[in-house]
Amino acid sequence: MYKRKLYLFGLLSTFILLIALASAAVSAHLTRTNLAQSQLAQALLSEHQQLSSISYRLFKQLTDELIFGKNANQAKVRKKQQLINQSIARIKQLELEQRDALGEEITQGSVEDTDELELLIQSIVDEFRAIALSNDRTPLDQQQRLQNLLEMTIDNQFRESINSAVIRQTRVVSDINARIETLNSSIVWFTISLGLITCPFIVLGCYWLFNALYQPLTVIRTGTDAIASGNYEYRLPETLDDEFTDLVKALNSMIARLSEHEDKASAYRKQLEFEVETRTRALKEANSKLTQIDAKRRQFMADVSHELRTPLTIIRGEAQVTLRQHSASNEIYQETLQTILEQSVNLSKLVDDLLLLARAEMHEFNLDIGKCDLQALLQQQTNLWQKVTKPRDFILNWGPNTPLHIFIDEGRVIQALTILIENAHKYSHPEAPITLEVTTSKGDVHMNVVDSGDGISSSDLAHIFERFVRLKRKGDGMGLGLSIAKAIAEAHSGHLSASSTLGKGSVFTLSLPINQRAPTEIPVQHNVDNNQEK
């Protein structure tokens, strides 16, 4: 398995290397060819320049020969002619080589122009010879011919031929240099492109080979780390190379057995934790209930003691004062007994209210449920409440679709409403009306007592249904009224709620189910506490 992967990677690397070597060889060959052509063109250009220089020196020496005598520069003239012949021969050879290398299109006219240049030089030399031979016979004619030779032939024809050859060869050199520059740019961009193409393949090949060689070890190490960390759900893949198949199967089997043991141990731990948590929660709930009951008991005893102390103190004080008088009149005895009677009645009401609340907390609040004409009952009570709240107006609003008959304990419901109305009467402005709105929704009838008092703050609103809570020290109530009203509502499977806005008044809502039915219970005494307050 590994051998195939190594062979494949080796073949890929060899292929890429061969491409790179072939590219380098081709680039080197093209570069060497272009350099040879450039050297050939430069040599040919130098030969043209050298031919021009030697020719001008030859022409100068021939001119000197005409001036100073025909034997003045014979040796130098012959030497210059040899050099010119050698240069022309070298130029012809180089031009033929250049034409073979570059083609006739680029070197067009070079060989032909050299032949013409050779003939032109030879004609100039012959003209110098002819002028030298005619020097003794016709001086004026010789002078005119020399002038024509120097000005027309040498300065114009020869100069133009030499310049044309130099310019043509300079253009060839420029073309070759441009080709070399283009080739160099092509080699650079080809190298960059080859690198951009082959580098990803090489990187990917190395990455693939690395994964192929080290992936099994990494996978096995990951599996052992997972086992060491307690992750027994992990399974090693069985798709690795053949050399690791048996090892992976053995590890997976071991993980499965460890997972089974861990699941059993985890189940036992969870069961134990659940049982401990259940027992602890039950103990906490029981302890919390005992704490709440004990706190309520202490608060109840403190509240009852406080409420009983005042009437008992008044009774004891009145009795002591009267007994200290040795000759008290009948009027004094009657006043004392009247005071004691009033306080005893208050104590009796307080005991009855406390007994009602205690029965409600123990779910022993018995109701005398019966069918009731709610509209007639409330209309009758409205007349009574109007007398109590004079000169304040009392308004009864009967909502649409409100049922006329429901099953309630009439006495207890009237008791709860009376508590709400008397509180509204106490804490409303004297001229403001009190409204009783009767509506229905979701199977309940809602009796809303709306007043226009100062309202109740949101912080106090959460405590108004607690026992012995009096938010304002106004009136002679003991703070049990709203607690009794709430107990009556809950005994009817309803509820009592309140909402208030400071400065605008409060709304107390007594909600009772419409279709409630209950067996007739033994009625308990209905005590309407007309002095309860918030």
C-alpha positions as CSV (number, residue, x, y, z in Angstrom):
1,M,0.0,0.0,0.0
2,Y,2.7,2.4,1.0
3,K,4.9,1.4,-1.9
4,R,2.2,2.3,-4.5
5,K,1.9,5.7,-2.8
6,L,5.6,6.3,-2.9
7,Y,5.9,5.1,-6.5
8,L,3.1,7.4,-7.5
9,F,4.6,10.4,-5.7
10,G,8.0,9.6,-7.3
11,L,6.6,9.4,-10.8
12,L,4.8,12.7,-10.3
13,S,7.9,14.4,-9.0
14,T,10.0,12.9,-11.8
15,F,7.5,14.1,-14.4
16,I,7.6,17.6,-13.0
17,L,11.4,17.5,-12.9
18,L,11.7,16.3,-16.5
19,I,9.4,19.2,-17.6
20,A,11.6,21.7,-15.7
21,L,14.8,20.2,-17.1
22,A,13.4,20.2,-20.7
23,S,12.3,23.7,-20.3
24,A,15.7,24.7,-19.0
25,A,17.5,22.9,-21.9
26,V,15.3,24.6,-24.5
27,S,15.8,27.9,-22.9
28,A,19.6,27.4,-22.8
29,H,19.6,26.4,-26.5
30,L,17.5,29.3,-27.6
31,T,19.7,31.7,-25.4
32,R,22.9,30.3,-26.9
33,T,21.6,30.6,-30.4
34,N,20.5,34.2,-29.9
35,L,23.8,35.1,-28.3
36,A,25.6,33.6,-31.2
37,Q,23.5,35.6,-33.6
38,S,24.0,38.7,-31.6
39,Q,27.8,38.2,-31.6
40,L,27.7,37.6,-35.3
41,A,25.7,40.8,-35.9
42,Q,28.0,42.8,-33.6
43,A,31.1,41.4,-35.4
44,L,29.6,42.3,-38.8
45,L,28.7,45.8,-37.6
46,S,32.3,46.2,-36.3
47,E,33.6,45.0,-39.7
48,H,31.5,47.6,-41.5
49,Q,32.8,50.3,-39.2
50,Q,36.4,49.1,-39.6
51,L,36.0,49.0,-43.4
52,S,34.7,52.6,-43.4
53,S,37.7,53.7,-41.3
54,I,40.3,51.8,-43.4
55,S,38.7,53.1,-46.7
56,Y,38.8,56.7,-45.5
57,R,42.5,56.3,-44.5
58,L,43.2,54.7,-47.9
59,F,41.5,57.6,-49.7
60,K,43.5,60.1,-47.7
61,Q,46.7,58.3,-48.6
62,L,45.8,58.2,-52.2
63,T,45.0,61.9,-52.1
64,D,48.5,62.5,-50.5
65,E,50.0,60.5,-53.3
66,L,48.5,62.9,-55.8
67,I,49.8,65.8,-53.8
68,F,53.2,64.6,-52.8
69,G,54.1,62.2,-55.6
70,K,53.1,58.8,-56.7
71,N,55.7,57.1,-54.6
72,A,54.9,58.8,-51.3
73,N,52.6,56.2,-49.7
74,Q,52.9,53.1,-51.9
75,A,53.6,50.7,-49.1
76,K,50.8,52.1,-46.9
77,V,48.4,52.1,-49.8
78,R,49.1,48.5,-50.6
79,K,48.7,47.6,-46.9
80,K,45.4,49.4,-46.7
81,Q,44.2,47.7,-49.9
82,Q,45.0,44.4,-48.4
83,L,43.2,45.3,-45.2
84,I,40.1,46.4,-47.2
85,N,40.1,43.2,-49.2
86,Q,40.4,41.2,-46.0
87,S,37.6,43.2,-44.4
88,I,35.3,42.8,-47.4
89,A,36.0,39.1,-47.5
90,R,35.2,38.9,-43.8
91,I,32.0,40.9,-44.2
92,K,30.9,38.7,-47.1
93,Q,31.5,35.6,-45.0
94,L,29.7,37.0,-41.9
95,E,26.8,38.2,-44.0
96,L,26.4,34.8,-45.5
97,E,26.5,33.2,-42.1
98,Q,24.0,35.8,-40.8
99,R,21.7,35.1,-43.8
100,D,21.8,31.4,-43.0
101,A,21.0,32.1,-39.3
102,L,18.4,34.8,-39.7
103,G,16.9,34.3,-43.1
104,E,16.9,36.3,-46.2
105,E,13.9,38.5,-45.1
106,I,15.8,40.1,-42.2
107,T,19.2,40.3,-44.1
108,Q,17.7,41.4,-47.4
109,G,20.2,43.4,-49.6
110,S,23.2,42.9,-47.3
111,V,25.3,40.6,-49.5
112,E,24.3,42.5,-52.7
113,D,25.1,45.9,-51.2
114,T,28.5,44.6,-50.1
115,D,29.3,43.6,-53.6
116,E,28.3,47.0,-54.8
117,L,30.4,48.6,-52.0
118,E,33.4,46.5,-53.1
119,L,33.0,47.6,-56.7
120,L,32.6,51.3,-55.5
121,I,35.8,51.1,-53.5
122,Q,37.7,49.6,-56.4
123,S,36.3,52.2,-58.8
124,I,37.4,55.0,-56.4
125,V,41.0,53.5,-56.2
126,D,41.1,53.1,-60.0
127,E,39.9,56.7,-60.4
128,F,42.8,57.8,-58.1
129,R,45.2,55.8,-60.2
130,A,43.8,57.4,-63.4
131,I,44.1,60.9,-62.0
132,A,47.7,60.1,-60.9
133,L,48.6,59.0,-64.4
134,S,47.1,62.2,-66.0
135,N,48.8,64.5,-63.5
136,D,51.5,65.7,-65.9
137,R,49.5,66.2,-69.0
138,T,46.3,68.1,-67.9
139,P,46.6,69.6,-64.4
140,L,43.3,71.4,-64.6
141,D,41.4,68.4,-65.8
142,Q,43.1,66.3,-63.1
143,Q,42.1,68.8,-60.5
144,Q,38.5,68.8,-61.6
145,R,38.4,65.0,-61.6
146,L,39.9,64.9,-58.1
147,Q,37.4,67.3,-56.9
148,N,34.5,65.3,-58.4
149,L,36.0,62.1,-56.9
150,L,36.3,63.6,-53.4
151,E,33.0,65.4,-53.3
152,M,30.7,63.3,-55.4
153,T,32.0,59.8,-55.2
154,I,33.6,59.6,-51.8
155,D,31.5,62.1,-49.8
156,N,28.2,61.1,-51.4
157,Q,28.2,57.6,-52.9
158,F,30.7,55.9,-50.6
159,R,29.5,57.6,-47.4
160,E,25.9,56.7,-48.3
161,S,26.8,53.1,-49.0
162,I,28.8,52.8,-45.8
163,N,26.1,54.5,-43.7
164,S,23.4,52.4,-45.4
165,A,25.3,49.2,-44.5
166,V,26.0,50.4,-40.9
167,I,22.3,51.4,-40.4
168,R,21.1,48.1,-41.9
169,Q,23.4,46.1,-39.7
170,T,22.4,48.3,-36.7
171,R,18.8,47.4,-37.4
172,V,19.7,43.8,-37.5
173,V,21.5,44.0,-34.2
174,S,18.5,45.8,-32.7
175,D,16.1,43.1,-34.0
176,I,18.3,40.4,-32.6
177,N,18.5,42.2,-29.2
178,A,14.7,42.6,-29.3
179,R,14.4,38.9,-29.9
180,I,16.8,38.2,-27.1
181,E,14.8,40.5,-24.8
182,T,11.5,38.8,-25.9
183,L,13.1,35.4,-25.3
184,N,14.3,36.4,-21.9
185,S,10.9,37.8,-21.0
186,S,9.3,34.6,-22.3
187,I,11.7,32.5,-20.3
188,V,11.0,34.5,-17.1
189,W,7.2,34.3,-17.6
190,F,7.5,30.6,-18.5
191,T,9.5,30.0,-15.4
192,I,7.0,31.9,-13.3
193,S,4.1,30.0,-14.9
194,L,5.8,26.7,-14.5
195,G,6.4,27.5,-10.9
196,L,2.8,28.6,-10.3
197,I,1.6,25.4,-12.0
198,T,4.0,22.9,-10.5
199,C,4.3,24.4,-7.0
200,P,0.7,23.6,-6.1
201,F,1.1,20.1,-7.5
202,I,4.3,19.6,-5.5
203,V,2.7,21.1,-2.3
204,L,-0.5,19.0,-2.8
205,G,1.6,16.0,-3.5
206,C,3.7,16.5,-0.4
207,Y,0.5,17.1,1.6
208,W,-1.1,14.0,0.1
209,L,2.0,11.9,0.8
210,F,2.2,13.3,4.3
211,N,-1.4,12.4,5.0
212,A,-1.0,9.0,3.4
213,L,1.9,8.2,5.6
214,Y,0.9,9.9,8.9
215,Q,-2.9,9.8,8.8
216,P,-3.2,6.3,10.3
217,L,-0.9,7.3,13.1
218,T,-2.8,10.5,13.7
219,V,-6.1,8.6,13.7
220,I,-4.9,6.0,16.1
221,R,-3.4,8.7,18.4
222,T,-6.8,10.6,18.3
223,G,-8.6,7.4,19.2
224,T,-6.2,6.7,22.2
225,D,-6.6,10.3,23.4
226,A,-10.4,10.0,23.2
227,I,-10.2,6.7,25.2
228,A,-8.0,8.4,27.8
229,S,-10.3,11.3,28.1
230,G,-13.3,9.0,28.7
231,N,-15.0,9.5,25.3
232,Y,-16.1,5.9,24.7
233,E,-18.5,6.8,21.9
234,Y,-15.6,7.4,19.6
235,R,-14.8,4.8,17.0
236,L,-11.7,4.5,14.9
237,P,-12.4,4.3,11.1
238,E,-11.7,0.9,9.6
239,T,-10.9,2.4,6.2
240,L,-7.1,2.8,6.8
241,D,-4.4,0.9,5.2
242,D,-4.2,-2.9,5.5
243,E,-1.3,-2.7,7.9
244,F,-3.5,-1.0,10.6
245,T,-6.8,-2.8,10.0
246,D,-6.3,-5.5,12.8
247,L,-5.1,-2.9,15.2
248,V,-8.1,-0.6,14.6
249,K,-10.5,-3.5,15.0
250,A,-8.9,-4.4,18.3
251,L,-9.1,-0.8,19.6
252,N,-12.7,-0.4,18.6
253,S,-13.6,-3.7,20.4
254,M,-11.9,-2.4,23.5
255,I,-13.7,0.9,23.3
256,A,-17.0,-0.8,22.9
257,R,-16.4,-2.9,26.1
258,L,-15.2,0.1,28.0
259,S,-18.3,2.1,26.8
260,E,-20.6,-0.7,28.0
261,H,-19.0,-0.7,31.5
262,E,-19.1,3.1,31.6
263,D,-22.8,3.2,30.7
264,K,-23.6,0.8,33.5
265,A,-21.6,2.8,36.0
266,S,-23.1,6.1,34.7
267,A,-26.6,4.6,35.1
268,Y,-25.9,3.6,38.6
269,R,-24.5,7.0,39.4
270,K,-27.5,8.8,37.9
271,Q,-29.9,6.6,39.8
272,L,-28.1,7.2,43.0
273,E,-27.8,11.0,42.3
274,F,-31.5,11.1,41.4
275,E,-32.5,9.3,44.6
276,V,-30.2,11.6,46.7
277,E,-31.5,14.6,45.0
278,T,-35.2,13.5,45.4
279,R,-34.6,12.9,49.1
280,T,-32.8,16.1,49.5
281,R,-35.4,18.1,47.7
282,A,-38.2,16.5,49.7
283,L,-36.4,17.3,52.9
284,K,-35.8,20.9,51.8
285,E,-39.4,21.3,50.8
286,A,-40.6,19.8,54.1
287,N,-38.1,22.0,56.0
288,S,-39.3,25.0,54.0
289,K,-42.9,24.3,54.7
290,L,-42.2,23.8,58.4
291,T,-40.3,27.0,58.5
292,Q,-43.2,28.8,56.7
293,I,-45.7,27.3,59.0
294,D,-43.7,28.2,62.0
295,A,-43.2,31.7,60.8
296,K,-46.9,32.0,60.0
297,R,-47.7,30.6,63.5
298,R,-45.4,33.1,65.2
299,Q,-46.8,36.0,63.1
300,F,-50.4,34.8,63.7
301,M,-49.8,34.6,67.4
302,A,-48.2,38.0,67.4
303,D,-51.0,39.5,65.4
304,V,-53.7,37.9,67.5
305,S,-52.0,39.0,70.7
306,H,-51.8,42.5,69.4
307,E,-55.4,42.6,68.3
308,L,-56.8,41.0,71.5
309,R,-54.7,43.3,73.7
310,T,-56.6,46.5,72.9
311,P,-60.2,45.3,73.7
312,L,-59.1,43.3,76.7
313,T,-57.2,46.3,78.1
314,I,-60.2,48.5,77.6
315,I,-62.5,45.9,79.3
316,R,-60.1,45.5,82.2
317,G,-59.6,49.3,82.6
318,E,-63.3,50.1,82.6
319,A,-63.9,47.3,85.1
320,Q,-61.1,48.5,87.4
321,V,-62.1,52.1,87.2
322,T,-65.8,51.3,88.0
323,L,-64.9,49.0,90.9
324,R,-62.7,51.7,92.5
325,Q,-65.7,53.9,92.8
326,H,-67.5,53.2,96.1
327,S,-70.7,55.1,95.3
328,A,-71.0,54.8,91.5
329,S,-74.3,55.6,90.0
330,N,-76.4,53.4,87.7
331,E,-75.4,55.5,84.7
332,I,-71.7,54.9,85.3
333,Y,-72.4,51.1,85.6
334,Q,-74.4,51.2,82.4
335,E,-71.7,53.1,80.5
336,T,-69.1,50.6,81.8
337,L,-71.2,47.6,80.9
338,Q,-71.9,49.2,77.4
339,T,-68.2,49.7,76.8
340,I,-67.4,46.1,77.9
341,L,-70.2,44.8,75.7
342,E,-68.9,46.7,72.6
343,Q,-65.4,45.4,73.2
344,S,-66.8,41.8,73.7
345,V,-68.7,42.1,70.4
346,N,-65.5,43.2,68.7
347,L,-63.6,40.3,70.3
348,S,-66.3,37.9,69.1
349,K,-66.1,39.3,65.5
350,L,-62.3,39.0,65.6
351,V,-62.5,35.4,66.8
352,D,-65.1,34.6,64.1
353,D,-62.9,36.1,61.4
354,L,-59.8,34.3,62.6
355,L,-61.8,31.1,62.8
356,L,-62.9,31.7,59.2
357,L,-59.4,32.3,57.9
358,A,-58.1,29.2,59.8
359,R,-60.8,27.0,58.2
360,A,-59.9,28.4,54.8
361,E,-56.2,27.6,55.3
362,M,-57.1,24.1,56.4
363,H,-59.5,23.7,53.4
364,E,-62.4,23.3,55.8
365,F,-64.3,26.4,54.6
366,N,-67.8,25.1,54.0
367,L,-70.1,27.0,51.7
368,D,-73.9,26.9,51.2
369,I,-74.0,26.8,47.4
370,G,-77.3,27.4,45.8
371,K,-78.8,28.9,42.6
372,C,-78.9,32.7,42.9
373,D,-80.6,35.5,40.9
374,L,-77.4,37.6,40.8
375,Q,-79.0,40.7,39.3
376,A,-81.8,40.8,41.8
377,L,-79.4,40.1,44.7
378,L,-77.0,42.9,43.7
379,Q,-79.9,45.3,43.0
380,Q,-81.2,44.7,46.5
381,Q,-77.8,45.1,48.0
382,T,-77.2,48.2,46.0
383,N,-80.1,49.9,47.8
384,L,-78.6,49.0,51.2
385,W,-75.1,50.1,50.2
386,Q,-76.5,53.4,48.9
387,K,-77.8,54.1,52.4
388,V,-74.5,53.3,54.0
389,T,-72.5,55.4,51.6
390,K,-74.7,58.5,51.6
391,P,-74.4,61.2,50.3
392,R,-72.1,59.4,47.8
393,D,-73.7,58.0,44.7
394,F,-73.5,54.2,44.2
395,I,-73.8,53.0,40.6
396,L,-74.5,49.4,39.4
397,N,-73.5,48.7,35.8
398,W,-74.7,45.5,34.4
399,G,-72.7,44.3,31.4
400,P,-74.2,42.7,28.2
401,N,-74.5,38.9,28.1
402,T,-74.1,38.6,31.8
403,P,-76.0,35.6,33.2
404,L,-78.8,36.3,35.6
405,H,-78.4,33.1,37.6
406,I,-75.2,31.5,39.0
407,F,-74.5,29.0,41.8
408,I,-72.9,30.8,44.8
409,D,-73.1,31.1,48.6
410,E,-75.1,34.4,48.6
411,G,-74.2,35.3,52.2
412,R,-70.4,34.9,51.7
413,V,-70.4,36.7,48.3
414,I,-72.3,39.6,49.8
415,Q,-69.9,39.6,52.7
416,A,-66.9,39.8,50.3
417,L,-68.6,42.6,48.2
418,T,-69.5,44.5,51.4
419,I,-65.9,44.5,52.5
420,L,-64.7,45.8,49.1
421,I,-67.4,48.5,49.0
422,E,-66.8,49.7,52.6
423,N,-63.1,50.0,51.8
424,A,-63.9,52.0,48.7
425,H,-66.2,54.2,50.8
426,K,-63.5,54.8,53.4
427,Y,-60.6,55.6,51.0
428,S,-62.5,57.6,48.3
429,H,-63.2,61.3,48.0
430,P,-66.5,62.1,49.7
431,E,-68.3,63.3,46.6
432,A,-66.8,60.6,44.2
433,P,-69.2,57.8,43.2
434,I,-68.5,54.1,43.8
435,T,-69.3,51.8,40.8
436,L,-70.0,48.1,40.8
437,E,-69.5,46.7,37.3
438,V,-70.7,43.2,36.4
439,T,-69.1,41.6,33.3
440,T,-68.4,38.1,32.0
441,S,-65.4,36.5,30.2
442,K,-64.0,33.0,29.8
443,G,-66.7,31.3,31.9
444,D,-66.4,33.7,34.9
445,V,-68.5,36.5,36.2
446,H,-66.5,39.6,37.3
447,M,-67.7,42.0,39.8
448,N,-65.5,45.1,39.7
449,V,-65.7,47.6,42.6
450,V,-64.3,50.9,41.2
451,D,-63.4,53.8,43.5
452,S,-61.8,57.2,43.1
453,G,-59.4,57.3,46.0
454,D,-55.7,58.0,46.3
455,G,-54.8,54.7,44.9
456,I,-52.3,52.1,46.2
457,S,-48.6,51.9,45.3
458,S,-47.2,48.9,43.5
459,S,-45.1,48.0,46.5
460,D,-48.1,47.9,48.8
461,L,-50.4,46.2,46.3
462,A,-48.5,42.9,46.8
463,H,-49.3,42.8,50.5
464,I,-52.9,44.1,50.7
465,F,-54.4,40.6,51.0
466,E,-52.3,39.6,54.0
467,R,-53.8,39.4,57.4
468,F,-53.6,42.4,59.8
469,V,-52.2,44.7,57.0
470,R,-53.5,48.2,57.2
471,L,-51.8,50.5,54.8
472,K,-53.5,53.6,56.4
473,R,-54.4,54.1,60.0
474,K,-57.9,55.3,59.2
475,G,-61.0,53.6,60.7
476,D,-61.3,51.0,63.3
477,G,-60.7,47.9,61.2
478,M,-58.2,45.2,62.1
479,G,-56.8,44.5,58.6
480,L,-58.6,41.1,58.0
481,G,-61.3,42.2,55.5
482,L,-59.4,41.7,52.3
483,S,-58.0,38.4,53.6
484,I,-61.6,37.2,54.3
485,A,-62.8,38.4,50.9
486,K,-60.0,36.5,49.2
487,A,-60.7,33.3,51.2
488,I,-64.4,33.5,50.2
489,A,-63.4,34.0,46.5
490,E,-61.0,31.0,46.6
491,A,-63.6,28.9,48.4
492,H,-65.8,29.5,45.3
493,S,-62.9,28.4,43.0
494,G,-62.6,32.0,42.0
495,H,-60.1,34.7,42.8
496,L,-59.8,38.3,44.1
497,S,-57.5,40.7,42.3
498,A,-56.7,44.4,42.6
499,S,-55.2,47.1,40.3
500,S,-54.6,50.7,41.2
501,T,-53.2,53.9,39.9
502,L,-51.9,56.5,42.4
503,G,-54.1,59.6,42.4
504,K,-56.8,58.0,40.3
505,G,-58.2,55.2,42.5
506,S,-58.4,51.4,42.6
507,V,-60.3,48.5,41.1
508,F,-61.0,45.3,43.1
509,T,-62.3,42.4,41.0
510,L,-64.2,39.5,42.5
511,S,-64.2,36.7,39.8
512,L,-66.5,33.7,40.3
513,P,-67.1,30.7,37.9
514,I,-70.6,30.8,36.3
515,N,-71.3,27.1,36.1
516,Q,-70.0,26.1,39.6
517,R,-72.2,23.5,41.3
518,A,-71.6,22.0,44.8
519,P,-73.6,19.9,47.2
520,T,-75.4,21.8,49.8
521,E,-73.3,22.0,53.0
522,I,-74.3,22.7,56.5
523,P,-74.4,26.5,56.5
524,V,-72.1,28.3,58.9
525,Q,-72.9,31.6,60.5
526,H,-72.5,34.5,58.2
527,N,-70.7,37.3,59.9
528,V,-70.4,40.4,57.8
529,D,-67.5,42.4,59.0
530,N,-68.5,46.0,58.3
531,N,-65.4,47.4,59.8
532,Q,-62.7,45.6,57.9
533,E,-60.1,47.6,55.9
534,K,-57.0,47.2,53.9
